Amino acid sequence: MSARGSEAGVVPSRPRPRWNVPAQPERRVVRTLEQDLKLPRALCRLLAVRGRTTPDAAKSFLRPRLEDLHDPALLLDSDRAARRLALAMENGEMVVVHGDYDADGIAGSALLAGWIRALGGRAEAIVPDRTRDGYDLSFAGVDRAIALGAGVIVTVDCGIAALDPVRRATAAGVDVIVTDHHIPGPELPGALAILDPNRPGCSYPDKRLCGAAVAFKLGQLLSRRLGRSDDEAWSYLDLVALATIADQVELRGENRILGRYGLRALARTERPGLQALMTSAKLTPGNAVTPGAVAFRLAPRINAAGRVGDSSKALQLLITEDSGEARSLAAVLERNNGERRDLERRTTEEVFAALEGAYEAATDRGVVVAGEGWHPGVIGIVASRVAERLFRPSVVIALDGDRGRGSARSIPGFDLHAAVAQCGSHLERFGGHHQAAGMDVHRDRVPAFRQAFRDVARRRLGSAEPRPTLHVDLEVALNEVDFDLYRYATYLGPHGRGNPKPVYVARAVRMDGGAKVLNGGHVKFTIADGGARLPAIGFGLADRLVPELTNTGLVDVAFNLTENTFRGVTTMQARVVDVRPAD
């Protein structure tokens, strides 16, 4: 590698972020919120910074209601789809629900098939094999549905680009209902109904739903058509929350409502599979489930089945009503997850080794790396690692013979699907959304695709080196940081993409007693200002706390606020995001 400004042969680490600190809110606004809401002043300032400047707006945000969800009938084609499913139930037809092989598609398939059965219909759920079938509805999926006796096929989290497989199904006399959330291509499949909030002409207000949430909307309409109570729908929110958080859709609007109530449903779920999965992930059924627990414990175990094992095992886990079978399937997924971690580690090392000779930090604005022997089940995760470290939209392609299967991940503000679409002439097929995409490419076309993707990225990102932006919410004095602020700030959640945890900044504070570097590049220290002190930990930040920084005396610390329990004692703790010398 000949990256300028970096040591030869070494892939540079993620650039230091620039801080974006908003203007402080008007005192009048904060005073009104404080008087009306009876909440800590720091929290009222935080609400104002995030655009909730009136008491009514703040109250509706802090306590969202299920009644605020949009009417599912607003989805284009939704009435036609619900009528067809009701007719299938009336005639005793088999409905085959075909999902994708990730947590979103698997959870959504289990949800819709289970709901149809609960309403008295006949339904089977299937998902593709990642290695054999690839993503999306395929010819193999259609043939399998037909073999099951399908009168109707309903896709979940896929299908919007499956033009030929839908033709095959309709030619065989099977009606197809597509439910998806991915951005459509220039041509829509010839299905009986297409439910996708991102399709042209669909006026559904919230375009950010995950695939399982679209399937949930169809389930609501079907249930309503059959005269059932709307309240029955809420029993499926555990699966909706699992999919919503696992798929990393923006936790704003409906997704925030579905996530909030769905996490509560997940904590008290009665599904044997989810209970067994939580136990396997060292979570206690009945205790509160956080978005982090879903994203880093539950979802990886479900996704591992599709990545390195048999995705149908994860689907069956979420469908089964037998506790013994659930425990057995959860154990299979646990083994898959261990294998996935090993493959991911090895592949990540090999990808970065390959980049040492193929990446120019000074000029490359997009990254495309291809290699032999990489498991297609982990390249998406590895692409995320590359995008995170280099802060570039990144594509990792696993080559096998003359074929290549790629997975891409983006950076904030870069529309990945649009960029890949501009390079579509070099690809056999592709699909995805703003932040993630998948593709098939012939080996001979990889160099041309690499150059085209780099060119698109350079045009969109410009010549200046991309740098991440740390969006700070609020400057605080250390004496404002207490359990009240932490506890009330949780009402702004659930947190994730589109609704991040609040980032606070403490200015000109001391690093009391120096910093202690831990294994893994983590660092612990205490920040102090006057008589106020706050324990802090920075995961992977040891390289930023170099001696010249810790010896400067005063620093500005950006952090999230967490609580830490050790030996039965709970204290507040700053989870450090960045540190820099005080101005």
C-alpha positions as a printed Julia matrix, in Angstrom:
583×3 Matrix{Float64}:
   0.0     0.0     0.0
   1.18    3.5    -0.73
  -1.23    5.45    1.42
   0.05    8.94    1.92
   0.23   10.09    5.5
   0.35    6.55    6.86
   3.07    4.02    7.47
   3.76    1.96    4.35
   2.03   -1.4     4.39
  -0.33   -0.48    7.21
  -4.02    0.18    6.69
  -4.77    3.42    8.6
  -7.24    3.5    11.44
 -10.51    5.43   11.5
  -9.96    9.2    11.23
 -10.54   11.28   14.35
 -14.06   12.72   14.32
 -14.89   16.35   14.02
 -17.21   17.55   16.76
 -20.53   19.11   15.89
 -21.79   20.94   18.98
 -25.23   22.56   18.62
 -26.1    25.99   19.91
 -27.51   26.0    23.39
 -31.34   26.16   23.46
 -33.13   29.34   24.44
 -33.46   29.75   28.17
 -37.13   30.66   27.77
 -37.84   27.34   26.04
 -35.95   25.35   28.67
 -37.66   27.19   31.51
 -41.11   26.42   30.04
 -40.29   22.73   29.66
 -38.86   22.56   33.17
 -41.9    24.19   34.75
 -44.45   22.11   32.82
 -42.72   18.7    32.83
 -41.08   18.88   36.28
 -37.96   17.24   34.85
 -34.25   17.98   35.41
 -33.06   21.11   33.63
 -30.36   19.2    31.76
 -32.98   16.84   30.35
 -35.18   19.77   29.3
 -32.21   21.28   27.51
 -31.64   17.93   25.82
 -35.26   17.74   24.69
 -35.05   21.24   23.26
 -31.82   20.46   21.4
 -33.51   17.45   19.82
 -36.39   19.59   18.59
 -38.99   19.0    21.31
 -39.39   22.65   22.23
 -42.97   22.65   23.55
 -44.39   20.7    26.48
 -46.87   18.88   24.23
 -44.18   17.83   21.76
 -41.95   16.69   24.6
 -44.73   14.7    26.27
 -45.72   12.89   23.06
 -42.09   12.0    22.42
 -41.39   10.81   25.96
 -44.55    8.7    26.03
 -45.34    7.48   22.49
 -48.53    5.47   22.06
 -49.39    2.45   19.96
 -52.39    4.46   18.8
 -49.94    6.75   17.02
 -49.03    4.01   14.52
 -50.21    4.64   10.97
 -53.18    2.79    9.5
 -51.8    -0.25    7.61
 -54.43    0.36    4.92
 -52.3     3.29    3.75
 -49.85    0.79    2.22
 -50.49    0.55   -1.5
 -52.01   -2.84   -2.47
 -52.56   -3.77    1.18
 -56.33   -4.21    0.87
 -55.91   -6.44   -2.18
 -53.35   -8.54   -0.3
 -55.53   -8.9     2.8
 -58.56   -9.88    0.69
 -56.54  -12.56   -1.12
 -55.25  -14.03    2.13
 -58.75  -14.03    3.61
 -59.99  -15.88    0.51
 -57.17  -18.4     0.87
 -58.21  -19.05    4.45
 -61.85  -19.41    3.44
 -60.93  -21.95    0.74
 -58.39  -23.84    2.84
 -55.51  -22.93    0.51
 -51.91  -23.26    1.62
 -50.1   -19.96    2.13
 -46.31  -20.25    1.91
 -44.47  -17.38    3.55
 -41.0   -16.96    1.99
 -38.61  -14.82    4.0
 -35.02  -13.73    3.68
 -32.33  -15.57    5.65
 -31.46  -12.78    8.1
 -33.05  -11.88   11.41
 -35.52   -9.49    9.78
 -36.76  -11.98    7.21
 -36.75  -14.91    9.63
 -38.63  -13.04   12.36
 -41.12  -11.62    9.86
 -41.77  -15.03    8.31
 -42.35  -16.62   11.7
 -44.65  -13.75   12.59
 -46.86  -13.87    9.49
 -47.07  -17.67    9.21
 -47.84  -17.96   12.91
 -50.48  -15.24   12.68
 -52.23  -16.89    9.73
 -52.3   -20.18   11.64
 -53.64  -18.46   14.75
 -56.44  -17.03   12.63
 -57.35  -20.53   11.45
 -55.5   -20.65    8.13
 -52.96  -23.05    6.64
 -49.45  -21.65    6.4
 -45.86  -22.8     6.07
 -42.77  -20.62    6.35
 -39.57  -21.15    4.38
 -36.29  -19.28    3.98
 -33.52  -19.75    1.39
 -30.13  -21.28    1.93
 -27.59  -18.44    1.62
 -24.93  -20.51   -0.16
 -27.16  -22.64   -2.38
 -30.02  -20.25   -3.18
 -28.61  -16.77   -2.53
 -30.73  -13.92   -1.25
 -34.25  -13.04   -2.37
 -37.05  -15.16   -3.76
 -35.45  -17.54   -6.26
 -36.58  -20.24   -8.66
 -35.67  -22.76   -5.96
 -37.89  -20.95   -3.47
 -40.81  -20.88   -5.88
 -40.41  -24.58   -6.67
 -40.26  -25.41   -2.99
 -43.45  -23.42   -2.32
 -45.22  -25.17   -5.17
 -44.11  -28.55   -3.78
 -45.73  -27.55   -0.48
 -49.01  -27.01   -2.32
 -48.99  -23.21   -2.21
 -52.0   -21.34   -3.53
 -50.4   -18.11   -2.42
 -46.77  -17.13   -1.81
 -46.11  -14.17    0.48
 -42.58  -12.82    0.55
 -41.16  -11.12    3.63
 -38.15   -8.79    3.47
 -37.55   -9.82   -0.14
 -39.2   -10.12   -3.52
 -39.13   -6.54   -4.78
 -36.42   -7.45   -7.33
 -37.49  -11.07   -7.99
 -38.95  -10.46  -11.45
 -38.33  -13.88  -13.01
 -39.2   -16.0    -9.94
 -42.53  -14.15   -9.61
 -43.23  -14.85  -13.3
 -42.49  -18.52  -12.67
 -44.92  -18.64   -9.75
 -47.74  -16.87  -11.57
 -47.24  -19.08  -14.62
 -47.78  -22.06  -12.33
 -51.07  -20.56  -11.1
 -49.76  -19.34   -7.75
 -50.59  -15.81   -6.62
 -47.67  -13.85   -5.19
 -47.9   -11.12   -2.57
 -44.64   -9.23   -2.12
 -43.96   -7.57    1.23
 -40.61   -5.83    1.31
 -38.92   -2.62    2.4
 -35.98   -2.46    0.02
 -35.76    0.18   -2.68
 -37.29   -1.13   -5.92
 -35.49   -1.21   -9.23
 -36.88    0.34  -12.41
 -39.29   -2.58  -12.92
 -41.62   -4.07  -10.33
 -42.43   -7.78  -10.24
 -45.75   -8.85  -11.73
 -47.2    -9.89   -8.38
 -50.86   -9.79   -7.35
 -49.94   -7.22   -4.69
 -46.76   -5.4    -3.69
 -46.53   -3.93   -0.21
 -43.41   -1.79    0.05
 -43.49    1.71    1.54
 -40.6     2.64   -0.78
 -42.32    1.66   -4.03
 -43.33    4.46   -6.4
 -46.84    5.74   -5.79
 -47.08    4.44   -2.21
 -48.19    7.27    0.09
 -47.48    5.42    3.32
 -46.09    8.11    5.66
 -43.18    6.16    7.17
 -40.69    4.79    4.67
 -38.28    3.39    7.28
 -40.08    0.16    8.27
 -38.13   -3.1     8.28
 -39.39   -6.13    6.38
 -41.02   -7.76    9.4
 -42.88   -4.54   10.2
 -44.39   -4.51    6.7
 -45.49   -8.12    7.22
 -46.9    -7.06   10.6
 -49.0    -4.4     8.85
 -50.4    -7.03    6.5
 -51.2    -9.24    9.49
 -53.08   -6.34   11.09
 -55.21   -5.87    7.98
 -55.94   -9.59    7.63
 -56.92   -9.83   11.28
 -59.14   -6.77   10.94
 -60.81   -8.19    7.82
 -61.61  -11.36    9.77
 -63.26   -9.32   12.52
 -60.62   -9.84   15.19
 -59.68   -7.31   17.85
 -56.88   -4.9    16.98
 -55.32   -5.68   20.36
 -54.41   -9.2    19.18
 -51.72   -7.65   17.0
 -49.67   -6.5    19.98
 -48.74  -10.08   20.86
 -46.5   -10.1    17.74
 -44.51   -7.02   18.73
 -41.74   -9.14   20.26
 -40.82  -10.39   16.79
 -41.25   -6.93   15.27
 -38.83   -5.41   17.8
 -36.31   -8.19   17.23
 -36.36   -7.54   13.48
 -36.47   -3.75   13.72
 -33.38   -3.51   15.9
 -31.53   -6.37   14.18
 -31.98   -4.74   10.76
 -30.65   -1.41   12.03
 -33.43    0.66   10.53
 -33.79    4.17   11.89
 -35.45    4.18   15.3
 -37.61    7.15   14.51
 -41.33    7.51   13.95
 -43.12    4.18   13.88
 -39.93    2.19   14.35
 -39.32    3.87   17.7
 -42.87    3.03   18.82
 -42.64   -0.56   17.58
 -39.22   -0.93   19.19
 -40.28    0.55   22.51
 -43.36   -1.59   23.0
 -41.81   -4.56   21.26
 -38.87   -4.66   23.68
 -41.36   -4.82   26.54
 -43.16   -7.68   24.79
 -39.83   -9.41   24.17
 -38.97   -9.27   27.86
 -42.14  -11.15   28.75
 -42.46  -13.27   25.61
 -44.08  -16.67   25.9
 -42.52  -18.01   22.71
 -40.38  -21.02   23.7
 -37.86  -20.21   20.96
 -37.26  -16.64   22.09
 -37.04  -17.78   25.72
 -34.46  -20.42   24.81
 -32.53  -17.94   22.66
 -32.38  -15.41   25.49
 -31.19  -18.05   27.93
 -28.49  -19.14   25.48
 -27.43  -15.48   25.11
 -27.14  -15.11   28.9
 -30.27  -12.99   29.15
 -32.91  -13.68   31.76
 -36.47  -13.98   30.38
 -38.65  -11.54   32.28
 -35.91   -8.95   32.74
 -35.76   -5.8    30.64
 -34.27   -6.29   27.17
 -32.2    -3.45   25.77
 -31.58   -2.61   22.11
 -27.94   -3.55   22.69
 -28.96   -7.01   23.9
 -30.95   -7.53   20.7
 -28.25   -6.12   18.41
 -25.25   -7.86   19.96
 -26.65  -11.02   21.55
 -29.92  -12.18   20.01
 -29.65  -11.05   16.4
 -26.14  -12.44   15.81
 -27.27  -15.88   16.92
 -30.19  -15.84   14.5
 -28.07  -14.45   11.68
 -25.34  -17.02   12.36
 -27.67  -19.8    11.24
 -28.05  -18.15    7.84
 -24.37  -17.25    7.61
 -22.66  -20.54    8.44
 -25.42  -23.04    9.19
 -28.99  -23.76    8.19
 -31.24  -20.69    8.3
 -34.31  -22.9     8.57
 -33.14  -23.87   12.08
 -33.47  -20.26   13.2
 -36.89  -20.03   11.56
 -38.06  -23.2    13.29
 -36.73  -21.86   16.59
 -39.03  -18.84   16.35
 -41.99  -20.96   15.24
 -41.81  -23.96   17.57
 -44.18  -24.28   20.49
 -42.14  -27.1    22.06
 -39.72  -26.03   24.81
 -37.47  -29.07   24.34
 -37.12  -28.49   20.63
 -36.48  -24.8    21.32
 -33.58  -25.58   23.66
 -32.09  -27.99   21.13
 -32.36  -25.47   18.28
 -30.92  -22.68   20.45
 -27.91  -24.9    21.12
 -27.42  -25.36   17.37
 -27.5   -21.6    16.85
 -25.01  -21.13   19.69
 -22.55  -23.44   17.92
 -23.19  -21.62   14.63
 -22.46  -18.32   16.33
 -19.12  -19.57   17.64
 -18.16  -20.72   14.16
 -19.32  -17.4    12.73
 -17.08  -15.48   15.14
 -14.04  -17.55   14.13
 -14.75  -17.11   10.42
 -15.36  -13.41   10.86
 -12.07  -12.91   12.7
 -10.02  -14.8    10.11
 -11.75  -13.16    7.16
 -11.33   -9.69    8.65
  -7.6   -10.28    9.04
  -7.33  -11.5     5.44
  -9.36   -8.6     4.06
  -7.21   -5.99    5.76
  -4.07   -7.83    4.63
  -5.39   -7.66    1.05
  -6.11   -3.96    1.43
  -2.48   -3.24    2.27
  -1.7    -3.5    -1.42
  -4.99   -2.32   -2.87
  -6.11    0.75   -0.93
  -4.88    4.33   -1.33
  -6.07    6.39    1.62
  -5.28    9.72   -0.01
  -7.37    9.12   -3.12
  -9.78    6.22   -2.59
 -13.22    7.3    -1.43
 -14.77    3.87   -1.87
 -13.32    0.44   -1.12
 -13.83   -2.77   -3.09
 -11.82   -5.83   -2.07
 -12.22   -9.36   -3.43
 -10.66  -12.65   -2.39
 -10.8   -16.41   -2.67
 -12.07  -18.66    0.07
 -13.96  -16.04    2.04
 -17.21  -17.36    3.41
 -20.13  -15.45    1.86
 -21.96  -15.69    5.16
 -19.6   -13.3     6.97
 -18.6   -10.81    4.29
 -21.39   -8.43    5.31
 -20.03   -8.22    8.84
 -16.5    -7.79    7.49
 -17.66   -5.04    5.14
 -19.03   -3.26    8.22
 -15.62   -3.59    9.89
 -13.89   -2.11    6.85
 -16.36    0.79    6.57
 -16.01    1.48   10.3
 -12.23    1.46   10.33
 -11.54    3.34    7.09
 -14.7     5.47    7.08
 -15.36    4.67    3.45
 -18.32    2.91    1.77
 -16.96   -0.62    1.44
 -17.66   -3.72   -0.63
 -16.25   -7.17    0.17
 -16.57   -9.82   -2.54
 -16.14  -13.57   -1.94
 -14.88  -15.25   -5.11
 -15.68  -18.86   -5.95
 -14.72  -20.03   -9.41
 -15.9   -17.49  -11.95
 -18.56  -16.09   -9.61
 -18.41  -13.48   -6.92
 -20.88  -12.66   -4.18
 -20.51   -9.24   -2.6
 -21.79   -7.42    0.43
 -21.53   -3.67    0.96
 -21.86   -1.3     3.9
 -21.95    2.47    3.91
 -21.08    5.5     6.0
 -23.53    8.19    7.14
 -24.76   10.4     4.34
 -23.74    8.09    1.49
 -26.63    6.43   -0.36
 -25.14    3.01   -1.0
 -28.01    1.59   -3.04
 -27.92    4.55   -5.42
 -24.14    4.25   -5.77
 -24.28    0.52   -6.51
 -27.11    1.11   -8.99
 -24.85    3.47  -10.93
 -22.41    0.54  -11.29
 -25.17   -1.93  -12.11
 -23.95   -2.62  -15.65
 -21.02   -4.52  -14.12
 -23.23   -6.65  -11.86
 -25.47   -9.62  -12.48
 -27.93   -8.52   -9.83
 -28.0    -6.35   -6.73
 -30.35   -5.07   -4.07
 -30.38   -3.23   -0.79
 -31.0     0.18    0.73
 -29.15    3.34    1.75
 -26.75    1.72    4.21
 -26.37   -1.9     3.04
 -26.43   -3.81   -0.24
 -25.73   -7.22   -1.71
 -24.7    -8.21   -5.21
 -23.63  -10.99   -7.55
 -20.79  -10.26   -9.96
 -18.79  -12.28  -12.48
 -15.12  -12.58  -11.58
 -14.05  -10.86  -14.82
 -16.19   -7.81  -14.0
 -14.75   -7.2   -10.54
 -11.97   -4.81  -11.68
 -14.41   -2.73  -13.73
 -16.9    -2.65  -10.86
 -14.14   -1.63   -8.44
 -13.14    1.31  -10.61
 -16.74    2.35  -11.24
 -17.59    2.23   -7.53
 -14.48    4.25   -6.65
 -15.42    6.84   -9.28
 -18.98    7.15   -7.97
 -17.76    7.46   -4.39
 -15.25   10.14   -5.34
 -17.87   12.17   -7.18
 -20.26   11.96   -4.25
 -17.79   12.44   -1.4
 -15.41   14.88   -3.06
 -11.67   15.16   -2.91
 -11.32   15.92    0.81
 -10.73   12.89    3.0
 -14.02   11.81    4.61
 -14.12   12.24    8.36
 -16.79   11.02   10.76
 -18.79   13.61   12.63
 -19.46   13.28   16.33
 -22.83   14.87   16.93
 -22.81   16.24   20.45
 -26.16   16.86   22.1
 -25.38   18.83   25.21
 -22.63   20.46   27.19
 -23.01   19.6    30.86
 -21.32   20.4    34.12
 -20.29   17.27   36.01
 -22.5    18.22   38.94
 -25.52   17.89   36.61
 -24.74   14.26   35.89
 -26.78   12.11   38.23
 -29.2     9.2    38.29
 -32.17   11.47   37.59
 -30.65   12.62   34.31
 -29.76    9.05   33.35
 -33.15    7.61   34.33
 -35.27   10.25   32.6
 -33.07   10.23   29.49
 -33.98    6.56   28.94
 -37.46    7.78   27.97
 -35.88    9.18   24.82
 -35.17    5.61   23.7
 -34.98    3.02   22.43
 -31.7     4.18   21.0
 -30.07    3.13   17.78
 -29.56    4.43   14.27
 -31.58    7.58   13.75
 -32.13    8.02   17.49
 -28.69    7.68   19.08
 -27.92    7.76   22.75
 -27.39   11.32   23.98
 -23.8    12.48   23.72
 -22.76   14.84   26.5
 -19.62   16.94   26.67
 -17.84   17.96   29.85
 -15.49   20.86   29.13
 -12.11   21.55   30.7
 -12.18   18.67   33.19
  -9.26   16.89   34.83
  -8.31   13.27   34.25
  -7.99   12.59   37.95
  -5.14   10.24   38.82
  -4.24    9.43   35.22
  -5.54    6.7    32.98
  -5.26    2.93   33.29
  -4.91    0.98   30.05
  -6.72   -2.38   30.06
  -6.41   -5.41   27.82
  -7.95   -4.87   24.41
  -6.94   -1.22   24.18
  -9.59   -0.07   26.65
  -8.88    2.67   29.15
 -10.32    3.64   32.53
 -10.0     6.93   34.31
 -11.95    9.44   36.41
 -12.92   12.89   35.21
 -13.21   15.62   37.81
 -14.33   19.22   38.02
 -14.31   20.92   41.38
 -15.9    18.5    43.82
 -17.71   16.48   41.13
 -16.14   13.25   39.93
 -17.33   10.72   37.34
 -15.78    7.3    36.58
 -15.17    6.83   32.86
 -14.28    4.03   30.49
 -13.26    4.28   26.85
 -13.53    1.05   24.88
 -10.73    0.8    22.31
  -9.64    4.39   22.95
  -6.18    3.81   24.44
  -4.54    5.04   21.24
  -6.28    8.4    21.63
  -5.12    8.91   25.21
  -1.46    9.28   24.38
   0.86   10.76   27.04
   0.95   14.24   25.51
  -2.86   14.37   25.76
  -3.1    13.16   29.34
  -0.33   15.54   30.36
  -2.05   18.63   29.01
  -4.0    19.03   32.22
  -7.54   19.85   31.13
  -9.51   17.92   28.49
 -12.92   17.95   26.86
 -14.63   14.57   27.17
 -17.55   13.43   25.0
 -19.51   10.56   26.5
 -22.71    8.62   26.84
 -24.08    8.13   30.32
 -24.46    4.6    31.63
 -24.73    2.85   34.96
 -22.3     0.25   36.21
 -23.03   -2.37   38.86
 -20.09   -3.96   40.65
 -20.45   -6.17   43.71
 -24.02   -5.05   44.16
 -23.23   -1.33   44.07
 -24.54    0.72   41.13
 -22.78    3.93   40.1
 -22.97    6.33   37.2
 -20.3     5.95   34.55
 -19.26    7.88   31.47
 -18.8     5.71   28.4
 -16.26    7.82   26.55
 -16.77    8.51   22.86
 -13.84   10.88   22.33
 -11.33   13.0    24.23
  -9.4    16.05   23.1
  -7.36   18.79   24.78
  -9.5    21.56   26.22
  -9.66   24.71   24.13
